[in-house]
Amino acid sequence: MHTSSVPLYWRLQKSKYGLFGTKCLSCNTHFYPPKPLCSECRRKGRVVEHQFSGKGKILTFTIIRTAPEGFEKQAPYAIGIIELDEGAKIAGQIVGPFERLATGKRVRPVFRKIYEDSDDGIIHYGMKFVIDGKS
Amino acid sequence: MSVGIVGYGAYVPRFRITSREIARVWGQDPKTMQEGLLIEEKSVPDIDEDTITISIEASKNAFLRAGIRPKEIGAVYIGSESHPYAVKPSGTVVAEALGIGPEVSVVDTEFACRAGTTSMFICCGLVKAGYINYGLAIGADTSQGMPGDALEYSAAAGGAAFIIGGKNVIATIDGWFSFVTDTADFWRRDGQEYPRHAARFTGEPSYFRHVMEACKGLMGKTGLKPSDFSYAVFHTPNGKFPLKAGKSLGFTGEQLKDNLLVSKIGNTYSGASPLVLSCVLDKAKPGEKIMVTSYGSGAGSDSFCLTVTEDIKSKQDKARKTMDYVADREEIDYARYVRLRGKIKQ
């Protein structure tokens, strides 16, 4: 069974629970996961924390039918690359019926279980995405 | 100082299984089961949903309506009988995910289906005493029913969240009455997967006695009578119990009709009366009075009354409504249901 580091989960909690990333005040580039340095401005960049709304659109998606260890019970599930409204791109699960999936569709974030470290391990939570509206 | 609800929010998972489908699998008469319980279908959580995720989604809607910052919350209390961890509070994840705290009081509460309203009561007391400005009280569950048991037709998932405060309230909480005895009508021993119940004993000496005594106590204390209320909200283990209790107390079908939310989503346990209340708040008008009476097996009831204020009009449309979640549904069969609920041992 898949297990992971409790301290690692704890360290990443803030960015995973609340979609906290960073942005560069010099060039307005947004980063998720958070980067301490702006890859565009280098040492001229001024990077600060930024909480993403989680709203964006689907750039591309696929259906995972043969899931990696720890995710088997969730399969089949959809994974997509979401372009957030601020510009950063993020990979995440898209919950809901597959027939609603299409590139360009708007999504909003939903808080879900990501996976469980066995029946007696910790439960990992974080953001997934759902198609916004009834489309 | 008038204490009341500043913001509220609901969440119901989108999967549904019908009573007809459950009856088909167990060879029971679907009409008898459906008419006996007044439950057409119940909500089923997705494989990645639990009390914590339901609490967070409902709270996000409550924050949209309250318009306050998460750091202003001084207490988070989650009532549930299906906390994902036996030891590690659900409230810690909920508070962290919503950006509340760390300077905050957090505790999980448990009193069968009554823990959500009791969490509201505790928040009211803390606000009134001046210890906190706002408290977040949640009632949520992903309840369990043993395969083939009568509970399987009703045990559902969902929850509602309420931000309690003393400023800009959309409904004042005007009175409170609780009634508790040692009555073992439904229980789950530590480590057991499914609860057990005392069948018909869950009715007269349990649900009806506690609900009726709490309502009578509240009306006696406040001097209000059934005709003073626009809505009477009850715990909804099925569709019949709240209607029977309400009519015995002198409420009309019109005052009671929102309790039939249970026929579309099942019994959401700690989320049940809170979800009917959120459904009522979605459409309530200023000046209307609402009576809410929960019930938790074991057994006890909280009964409280609210008066809706002018401020509700600007809040109702700020987040998804309860019936939006009810309408967003996908029907599943029994095979998918047992898979999602982890009833297949691998």
HADDOCK unambig.tbl for C-alpha pairs under 7 A between the chains (distance, minus, plus):
assign (segid A and resid 17 and name CA) (segid B and resid 97 and name CA) 4.98 0.50 0.50
assign (segid A and resid 18 and name CA) (segid B and resid 97 and name CA) 5.87 0.50 0.50
assign (segid A and resid 74 and name CA) (segid B and resid 47 and name CA) 6.67 0.50 0.50
assign (segid A and resid 111 and name CA) (segid B and resid 53 and name CA) 5.62 0.50 0.50
assign (segid A and resid 111 and name CA) (segid B and resid 56 and name CA) 6.94 0.50 0.50
assign (segid A and resid 111 and name CA) (segid B and resid 57 and name CA) 6.79 0.50 0.50
assign (segid A and resid 112 and name CA) (segid B and resid 48 and name CA) 5.62 0.50 0.50
assign (segid A and resid 112 and name CA) (segid B and resid 49 and name CA) 5.79 0.50 0.50
assign (segid A and resid 112 and name CA) (segid B and resid 53 and name CA) 5.47 0.50 0.50
assign (segid A and resid 113 and name CA) (segid B and resid 48 and name CA) 4.71 0.50 0.50
assign (segid A and resid 113 and name CA) (segid B and resid 49 and name CA) 6.26 0.50 0.50
assign (segid A and resid 114 and name CA) (segid B and resid 48 and name CA) 6.90 0.50 0.50
